[in-house]
Amino acid sequence: MTTRRVAVAGLGLSGQAITQVLTGRGLDVIGVDDSKPGAVHSADLDLAGLDQLVVSPGWLPTAPLVQRAAAAGMEVISEVELAWRLRANQAAHWLTLTGTNGKTTTVTMLTAMLAAAGRTAVAAGNVGHPLISAVQETATTDFAVELSSFQLHHTHSLQPLAAAVLNLAPDHLDWHGSWADYVQAKARIFHGVQRAMIYNRDDPATVTLAQEATASPAVSRVGFTLDQPDPGELGLVDQSLVDRAFTEGEPRELATLADLAHLAATPSQVPPHLVANALAAAALGLAAGIGPDSVKQGLQTVKAWAHRLEAVAQINGVRYIDDSKATNPHAAAAALSGFADAQVVWIAGGLAKGVSFADLVSQWGHKLKAAVLIGQDQAPLRQALEQHAPGLPRYQVPGDHTGSVMDVAVGQAAKWASQGDVVLLAPAAASMDQFANYQARGQAFAQAVRRLEE
């Protein structure tokens, strides 16, 4: 890397890690953050003499600093691009994945499968450990890398061993500006793939991405489906997850639905999206050379995730489920699909990020017994309910009740719920209007539920 003077825009966890790595390599680094004391303000940054701008996901492509840098001919890159260029272990496998929903679940499953195969695997990217720090480790054999559309937007030369797109649905349109730009950012994950491009056969948008991606003849296009798999695919046959892509003989069983039961809110009903995530993780692992036994063992040993269809309590026969991670309509739909045996009192709302709730309510309104709306801008969700579920009882928690919002929401939901029902927090929106993040929102929900028991 010949760049000698770099500006790092955004000094959160990843920005600090980038600064540390670059400084350690002898580069002159200027930290830019409009909210951090002591950092250079973006409007005050002099671009003269700068070689490169590394931007965190919080900086929109339309941000004045990013626009100024691009106009000046400066290279603008992401942490992911920088990490790829500065990776210490050139031989380590990069297994990358993206999608609107299910990324963290899938990367966690993949890491468990790799560990079961005896590999030294690290989960990084948009989950936990900053990628720029992770790739400095020389002993790692596999990087399971979760990538957001924000990170992919400024990533150009990445060449993963295998890459997967889980699903695509409208999200973050306020950041990207349009659905087309959002999809274009996601499509970058297939650029430079060396062995396998993995896509969701049941999601037309991901099929199109895989079909249109440019790749060498050595790269396989591998689909996964909740139906019976065709040759070159992974899929579901009765109760078994089956591989027909990475085997030359007969289809082989990788795992069963029973291996996923401990991850479901209702063990007897493994939700479809969880099966799809497992198939995608298996495809990535098989592309990296692990065997079917490692797929099965990994799924059996992986732990359930906080705030992802997490069972909080059962009170008077009512189950209270925390799916605060459902930060868009697509994720909320997946949550609602997992309760075939129950009516749902739905707690939803927050930052809509420019998306519509109409299809969500139209498709799943029949599952709802009532709805409690939270968030400071409830109009988009309220309008969808008025249009597609006009007779549904609903309560709107005033937007200024930030400190008590969950106590009010859970208390109202409990009044409507009867034995056998589910009170589900699946907001279909981001959390930052009333909470620090989705974790804080889920914790507030759990605390309010527990107060019901007191």
C-alpha positions as CSV (number, residue, x, y, z in Angstrom):
1,M,0.0,0.0,0.0
2,T,1.6,3.2,-1.2
3,T,-0.9,5.7,0.3
4,R,0.9,7.8,2.9
5,R,-1.7,10.4,4.1
6,V,-5.2,9.2,4.9
7,A,-8.4,10.7,6.3
8,V,-10.7,8.4,8.3
9,A,-14.3,9.7,8.4
10,G,-16.1,8.3,11.4
11,L,-14.3,7.5,14.7
12,G,-16.5,4.8,16.1
13,L,-15.3,1.3,16.9
14,S,-14.2,0.6,13.3
15,G,-12.8,4.1,12.7
16,Q,-10.6,3.8,15.8
17,A,-9.4,0.4,14.7
18,I,-8.5,1.7,11.2
19,T,-6.6,4.6,12.7
20,Q,-4.6,2.3,14.9
21,V,-3.7,-0.1,12.1
22,L,-2.7,2.7,9.7
23,T,-0.8,4.6,12.3
24,G,1.1,1.4,13.2
25,R,2.1,1.2,9.5
26,G,3.6,4.6,9.6
27,L,0.9,6.5,7.8
28,D,-0.2,10.0,8.6
29,V,-3.9,9.7,9.6
30,I,-6.4,12.5,10.1
31,G,-9.5,11.6,12.1
32,V,-12.7,13.2,10.9
33,D,-15.9,13.1,13.1
34,D,-18.4,15.9,13.5
35,S,-19.5,14.6,16.9
36,K,-16.2,13.7,18.5
37,P,-14.3,16.3,20.6
38,G,-10.8,16.9,19.2
39,A,-11.5,15.4,15.8
40,V,-11.4,17.4,12.7
41,H,-14.8,18.6,11.5
42,S,-15.7,17.5,8.0
43,A,-16.3,21.0,6.8
44,D,-12.8,22.0,8.0
45,L,-10.9,19.2,6.4
46,D,-8.3,20.4,3.9
47,L,-8.1,17.8,1.1
48,A,-4.8,19.1,-0.2
49,G,-2.1,16.5,0.1
50,L,-4.5,13.7,1.1
51,D,-4.3,10.4,-0.8
52,Q,-7.3,8.6,0.4
53,L,-10.6,8.8,2.4
54,V,-11.8,5.8,4.4
55,V,-15.5,6.2,5.3
56,S,-17.5,4.5,7.9
57,P,-21.1,3.3,7.0
58,G,-22.6,6.3,8.8
59,W,-21.4,8.7,6.0
60,L,-23.9,8.9,3.2
61,P,-22.6,9.0,-0.4
62,T,-24.3,12.4,-0.6
63,A,-22.4,13.8,2.4
64,P,-20.5,17.0,1.5
65,L,-17.1,15.5,2.5
66,V,-17.6,12.4,0.4
67,Q,-18.8,14.5,-2.5
68,R,-15.8,16.9,-2.2
69,A,-13.4,14.0,-2.0
70,A,-14.8,12.3,-5.1
71,A,-14.8,15.6,-7.1
72,A,-11.2,16.1,-6.2
73,G,-10.3,12.7,-7.6
74,M,-9.5,11.2,-4.2
75,E,-10.0,7.5,-3.7
76,V,-12.9,6.9,-1.3
77,I,-13.0,3.4,0.2
78,S,-14.6,1.3,2.9
79,E,-13.1,-0.5,5.9
80,V,-13.7,-3.7,4.0
81,E,-11.7,-2.5,1.0
82,L,-8.9,-1.4,3.3
83,A,-9.0,-4.7,5.2
84,W,-8.7,-6.7,2.0
85,R,-5.7,-4.7,0.9
86,L,-4.0,-5.0,4.3
87,R,-4.8,-8.6,5.2
88,A,-1.8,-10.3,6.9
89,N,-2.7,-13.8,5.9
90,Q,-3.0,-13.9,2.1
91,A,-4.0,-17.6,2.1
92,A,-7.0,-17.3,4.4
93,H,-10.4,-17.9,2.9
94,W,-12.8,-15.0,2.8
95,L,-16.4,-16.2,2.9
96,T,-18.7,-13.2,2.5
97,L,-22.4,-12.8,2.7
98,T,-25.0,-10.0,2.5
99,G,-28.8,-9.7,2.3
100,T,-31.5,-7.6,3.7
101,N,-32.1,-9.9,6.7
102,G,-30.5,-13.0,8.3
103,K,-26.8,-11.9,7.9
104,T,-25.7,-12.2,11.5
105,T,-27.6,-15.5,12.0
106,T,-26.0,-16.9,8.9
107,V,-22.5,-15.8,9.7
108,T,-22.8,-17.2,13.2
109,M,-23.9,-20.6,11.8
110,L,-21.1,-20.5,9.3
111,T,-18.5,-19.8,12.0
112,A,-19.8,-22.7,14.1
113,M,-19.6,-25.1,11.1
114,L,-16.0,-24.0,10.3
115,A,-15.1,-24.5,14.0
116,A,-16.6,-27.9,13.9
117,A,-14.3,-28.7,11.0
118,G,-11.3,-27.8,13.1
119,R,-10.7,-24.5,11.3
120,T,-9.6,-21.3,13.0
121,A,-12.5,-19.1,11.9
122,V,-13.4,-15.5,12.8
123,A,-16.7,-13.7,12.3
124,A,-16.2,-10.1,11.3
125,G,-17.4,-7.2,9.2
126,N,-20.8,-5.9,10.1
127,V,-20.8,-8.1,13.3
128,G,-18.7,-7.7,16.4
129,H,-15.0,-7.6,15.7
130,P,-13.8,-4.8,13.3
131,L,-12.7,-6.4,10.1
132,I,-9.5,-4.3,9.9
133,S,-8.4,-5.7,13.2
134,A,-9.4,-9.3,12.5
135,V,-7.4,-9.5,9.3
136,Q,-4.2,-8.7,11.1
137,E,-4.3,-12.2,12.7
138,T,-2.0,-14.6,10.8
139,A,-3.3,-17.8,12.3
140,T,-6.9,-17.5,11.0
141,T,-7.8,-19.9,8.2
142,D,-11.3,-18.5,7.4
143,F,-13.0,-15.2,7.7
144,A,-16.8,-15.3,7.8
145,V,-17.6,-11.7,6.8
146,E,-21.0,-10.1,7.1
147,L,-21.3,-7.1,4.8
148,S,-23.9,-4.4,4.8
149,S,-24.9,-2.5,1.7
150,F,-23.2,0.5,3.3
151,Q,-19.9,-1.3,3.5
152,L,-20.2,-2.7,-0.1
153,H,-20.9,0.7,-1.6
154,H,-17.2,1.7,-1.3
155,T,-15.7,-1.8,-1.8
156,H,-14.0,-2.4,-5.1
157,S,-11.3,-5.1,-5.2
158,L,-12.5,-7.8,-2.8
159,Q,-12.1,-11.3,-4.1
160,P,-13.7,-13.8,-1.7
161,L,-13.5,-17.5,-2.1
162,A,-17.3,-17.7,-2.0
163,A,-20.1,-15.1,-1.5
164,A,-23.8,-15.4,-0.8
165,V,-26.8,-13.1,-1.1
166,L,-29.5,-14.2,1.3
167,N,-32.5,-12.1,0.2
168,L,-33.3,-8.6,-1.0
169,A,-36.1,-6.4,0.1
170,P,-36.5,-2.6,0.3
171,D,-34.4,-1.2,3.2
172,H,-32.1,1.8,3.8
173,L,-33.5,3.6,0.9
174,D,-32.9,6.9,2.8
175,W,-29.2,6.1,2.7
176,H,-28.9,4.8,-0.9
177,G,-31.5,7.0,-2.5
178,S,-33.3,4.3,-4.5
179,W,-34.1,0.6,-4.7
180,A,-31.8,0.3,-7.7
181,D,-28.9,1.8,-5.9
182,Y,-29.5,-0.4,-2.9
183,V,-29.5,-3.5,-5.2
184,Q,-26.4,-2.3,-7.0
185,A,-24.5,-2.0,-3.7
186,K,-25.5,-5.5,-2.7
187,A,-24.4,-6.8,-6.1
188,R,-20.8,-5.8,-5.4
189,I,-20.4,-8.9,-3.2
190,F,-20.3,-11.1,-6.3
191,H,-17.5,-9.1,-7.9
192,G,-14.2,-11.1,-7.9
193,V,-15.6,-14.3,-6.4
194,Q,-13.2,-17.2,-7.0
195,R,-15.2,-20.4,-6.4
196,A,-19.0,-20.0,-5.7
197,M,-21.7,-17.4,-6.0
198,I,-24.5,-18.5,-3.7
199,Y,-28.0,-17.1,-4.1
200,N,-31.6,-17.7,-2.9
201,R,-33.5,-19.5,-5.6
202,D,-36.8,-18.5,-3.9
203,D,-35.9,-14.8,-4.1
204,P,-36.1,-13.5,-7.7
205,A,-33.9,-10.5,-7.0
206,T,-31.0,-12.6,-5.8
207,V,-31.4,-15.0,-8.8
208,T,-31.1,-12.0,-11.1
209,L,-27.9,-10.8,-9.3
210,A,-26.3,-14.2,-9.7
211,Q,-27.3,-14.5,-13.4
212,E,-26.1,-11.0,-14.3
213,A,-22.8,-11.2,-12.3
214,T,-19.6,-11.6,-14.3
215,A,-17.5,-14.5,-13.3
216,S,-14.9,-16.9,-14.7
217,P,-16.0,-20.4,-15.9
218,A,-14.4,-21.8,-12.7
219,V,-17.0,-20.1,-10.5
220,S,-20.2,-22.1,-9.7
221,R,-23.6,-20.5,-9.3
222,V,-25.1,-22.3,-6.3
223,G,-28.8,-21.8,-5.4
224,F,-30.5,-22.7,-2.1
225,T,-34.2,-23.3,-1.7
226,L,-36.8,-24.3,0.7
227,D,-38.1,-26.7,-2.0
228,Q,-36.5,-29.8,-3.3
229,P,-33.1,-28.9,-4.8
230,D,-32.2,-29.3,-8.4
231,P,-28.6,-30.3,-9.4
232,G,-26.3,-27.6,-8.3
233,E,-28.4,-26.5,-5.4
234,L,-29.0,-27.1,-1.7
235,G,-32.6,-27.5,-0.5
236,L,-35.1,-29.2,1.8
237,V,-36.4,-32.7,1.3
238,D,-39.0,-33.7,3.9
239,Q,-37.2,-32.9,7.2
240,S,-33.7,-32.9,5.8
241,L,-31.3,-30.2,4.5
242,V,-29.8,-31.7,1.4
243,D,-26.8,-30.9,-0.8
244,R,-26.8,-31.4,-4.6
245,A,-24.2,-28.9,-5.4
246,F,-20.9,-30.0,-3.8
247,T,-21.2,-33.7,-4.3
248,E,-20.7,-35.7,-7.5
249,G,-22.8,-38.7,-6.4
250,E,-26.2,-39.0,-4.9
251,P,-27.8,-36.1,-2.9
252,R,-26.4,-36.1,0.6
253,E,-28.1,-35.1,3.9
254,L,-26.4,-32.3,5.7
255,A,-28.7,-31.9,8.7
256,T,-32.3,-32.1,9.8
257,L,-34.9,-29.6,11.0
258,A,-34.4,-31.2,14.5
259,D,-30.8,-29.8,14.4
260,L,-32.3,-26.3,14.2
261,A,-35.2,-26.7,16.7
262,H,-33.2,-25.2,19.7
263,L,-32.9,-22.0,17.7
264,A,-36.7,-21.5,17.1
265,A,-39.0,-19.6,19.4
266,T,-41.4,-22.6,19.0
267,P,-39.1,-25.7,18.7
268,S,-41.8,-27.7,16.9
269,Q,-42.0,-24.9,14.2
270,V,-38.6,-24.1,12.8
271,P,-39.3,-20.9,10.8
272,P,-38.5,-20.9,7.1
273,H,-36.0,-18.1,7.2
274,L,-33.9,-20.0,9.8
275,V,-33.8,-23.0,7.4
276,A,-32.8,-20.7,4.5
277,N,-30.0,-19.2,6.6
278,A,-28.7,-22.6,7.5
279,L,-28.7,-23.7,3.8
280,A,-26.8,-20.5,2.9
281,A,-24.2,-21.1,5.7
282,A,-23.8,-24.7,4.6
283,A,-23.2,-23.7,1.0
284,L,-20.5,-21.2,2.1
285,G,-18.9,-23.8,4.3
286,L,-19.0,-26.6,1.7
287,A,-17.4,-24.1,-0.8
288,A,-14.5,-23.8,1.7
289,G,-14.1,-27.5,1.8
290,I,-15.8,-28.6,5.1
291,G,-17.8,-31.8,5.2
292,P,-21.4,-32.6,5.9
293,D,-20.7,-33.8,9.4
294,S,-19.3,-30.3,10.2
295,V,-22.4,-28.7,8.9
296,K,-24.6,-30.8,11.2
297,Q,-22.4,-30.4,14.2
298,G,-22.2,-26.6,13.7
299,L,-25.9,-26.3,13.6
300,Q,-26.4,-28.4,16.7
301,T,-23.9,-26.4,18.7
302,V,-24.6,-22.8,17.6
303,K,-26.4,-20.8,20.3
304,A,-29.6,-18.9,20.0
305,W,-29.3,-15.1,19.5
306,A,-30.4,-12.3,21.7
307,H,-33.3,-10.2,20.3
308,R,-33.9,-12.6,17.4
309,L,-37.2,-14.4,18.2
310,E,-36.0,-14.7,21.7
311,A,-38.5,-16.1,24.2
312,V,-38.7,-13.7,27.1
313,A,-41.4,-15.2,29.3
314,Q,-44.8,-17.0,29.4
315,I,-47.4,-15.3,31.6
316,N,-50.9,-16.6,32.0
317,G,-50.4,-18.8,28.9
318,V,-49.2,-15.8,26.7
319,R,-45.8,-16.0,25.2
320,Y,-43.7,-12.8,25.0
321,I,-41.2,-12.9,22.1
322,D,-38.4,-10.3,21.5
323,D,-37.5,-9.9,17.8
324,S,-36.1,-6.4,18.1
325,K,-33.6,-7.2,15.4
326,A,-36.5,-7.1,12.9
327,T,-35.6,-3.6,11.7
328,N,-37.4,-3.7,8.4
329,P,-40.7,-5.1,7.0
330,H,-39.0,-8.1,5.5
331,A,-37.6,-9.2,8.8
332,A,-41.0,-8.6,10.6
333,A,-42.7,-10.8,8.0
334,A,-40.2,-13.6,8.7
335,A,-41.0,-13.3,12.4
336,L,-44.8,-13.3,11.9
337,S,-44.5,-16.4,9.7
338,G,-43.1,-18.4,12.6
339,F,-46.3,-18.5,14.6
340,A,-48.7,-20.7,12.6
341,D,-50.4,-21.9,15.8
342,A,-51.1,-18.5,17.5
343,Q,-52.7,-15.1,17.1
344,V,-50.2,-12.3,17.5
345,V,-50.5,-9.0,19.4
346,W,-47.9,-7.0,17.5
347,I,-45.7,-4.3,18.9
348,A,-44.2,-2.4,16.0
349,G,-42.8,1.0,14.8
350,G,-39.8,3.2,14.8
351,L,-37.6,4.7,12.0
352,A,-39.1,3.6,8.7
353,K,-35.9,4.4,6.6
354,G,-38.0,5.3,3.6
355,V,-39.8,1.9,3.1
356,S,-43.4,1.0,2.9
357,F,-45.3,-1.3,5.3
358,A,-48.2,-1.9,2.9
359,D,-47.1,-5.4,1.7
360,L,-46.2,-6.5,5.2
361,V,-49.7,-5.7,6.6
362,S,-51.5,-7.0,3.5
363,Q,-49.7,-10.3,3.7
364,W,-49.7,-10.9,7.5
365,G,-52.6,-8.9,8.8
366,H,-54.7,-12.0,9.2
367,K,-52.2,-13.2,11.9
368,L,-52.8,-10.2,14.0
369,K,-55.1,-9.9,17.0
370,A,-54.1,-6.3,17.7
371,A,-51.3,-3.8,17.1
372,V,-49.5,-1.5,19.4
373,L,-47.6,1.3,17.6
374,I,-44.4,2.8,19.0
375,G,-41.9,5.3,17.6
376,Q,-41.9,9.0,16.9
377,D,-43.2,8.7,13.3
378,Q,-46.1,6.2,13.3
379,A,-47.9,7.6,10.2
380,P,-46.5,5.1,7.6
381,L,-47.4,2.0,9.7
382,R,-50.7,3.5,10.8
383,Q,-51.7,4.1,7.2
384,A,-50.8,0.6,6.2
385,L,-53.0,-0.8,9.0
386,E,-55.9,1.5,8.1
387,Q,-55.7,0.4,4.5
388,H,-55.1,-3.3,4.8
389,A,-56.4,-4.2,8.3
390,P,-59.0,-1.5,9.0
391,G,-60.9,-3.5,11.7
392,L,-57.8,-4.4,13.7
393,P,-57.7,-3.0,17.2
394,R,-54.7,-0.8,17.7
395,Y,-53.1,1.6,20.2
396,Q,-50.6,4.3,19.5
397,V,-48.1,5.0,22.3
398,P,-47.4,8.8,22.1
399,G,-44.1,9.4,20.5
400,D,-42.8,11.6,23.4
401,H,-43.2,8.7,25.8
402,T,-39.6,7.7,25.1
403,G,-38.6,6.6,28.6
404,S,-41.8,4.6,29.3
405,V,-42.7,3.5,25.8
406,M,-42.2,-0.2,26.4
407,D,-44.0,-0.3,29.7
408,V,-47.0,1.3,28.0
409,A,-46.7,-0.9,24.9
410,V,-46.4,-4.2,26.8
411,G,-49.1,-3.2,29.3
412,Q,-51.5,-2.5,26.5
413,A,-50.5,-5.7,24.6
414,A,-51.1,-7.8,27.7
415,K,-54.7,-6.4,27.9
416,W,-55.5,-7.8,24.5
417,A,-53.6,-11.1,24.7
418,S,-55.3,-14.3,25.9
419,Q,-54.0,-17.8,26.6
420,G,-52.3,-19.3,23.6
421,D,-51.5,-15.9,22.0
422,V,-48.1,-14.3,21.4
423,V,-47.0,-10.8,22.2
424,L,-44.4,-10.1,19.6
425,L,-41.9,-7.2,19.4
426,A,-41.0,-7.2,15.7
427,P,-40.8,-3.5,15.0
428,A,-40.2,-3.6,11.2
429,A,-38.2,-0.4,11.7
430,A,-35.0,1.0,13.2
431,S,-34.7,1.9,16.8
432,M,-32.7,5.1,17.0
433,D,-35.7,7.5,17.4
434,Q,-36.3,6.2,20.9
435,F,-33.5,3.8,21.8
436,A,-29.7,3.7,21.4
437,N,-30.0,0.6,19.2
438,Y,-32.1,-2.5,18.6
439,Q,-30.4,-4.2,21.6
440,A,-31.5,-1.5,24.0
441,R,-35.0,-1.7,22.5
442,G,-35.2,-5.5,23.1
443,Q,-33.8,-5.1,26.6
444,A,-36.5,-2.5,27.4
445,F,-39.2,-4.9,26.1
446,A,-37.8,-7.8,28.3
447,Q,-37.7,-5.5,31.3
448,A,-41.3,-4.4,30.8
449,V,-42.4,-8.0,30.4
450,R,-40.7,-9.0,33.6
451,R,-42.4,-6.1,35.4
452,L,-45.7,-7.7,34.5
453,E,-44.7,-10.7,36.6
454,E,-44.0,-8.7,39.7
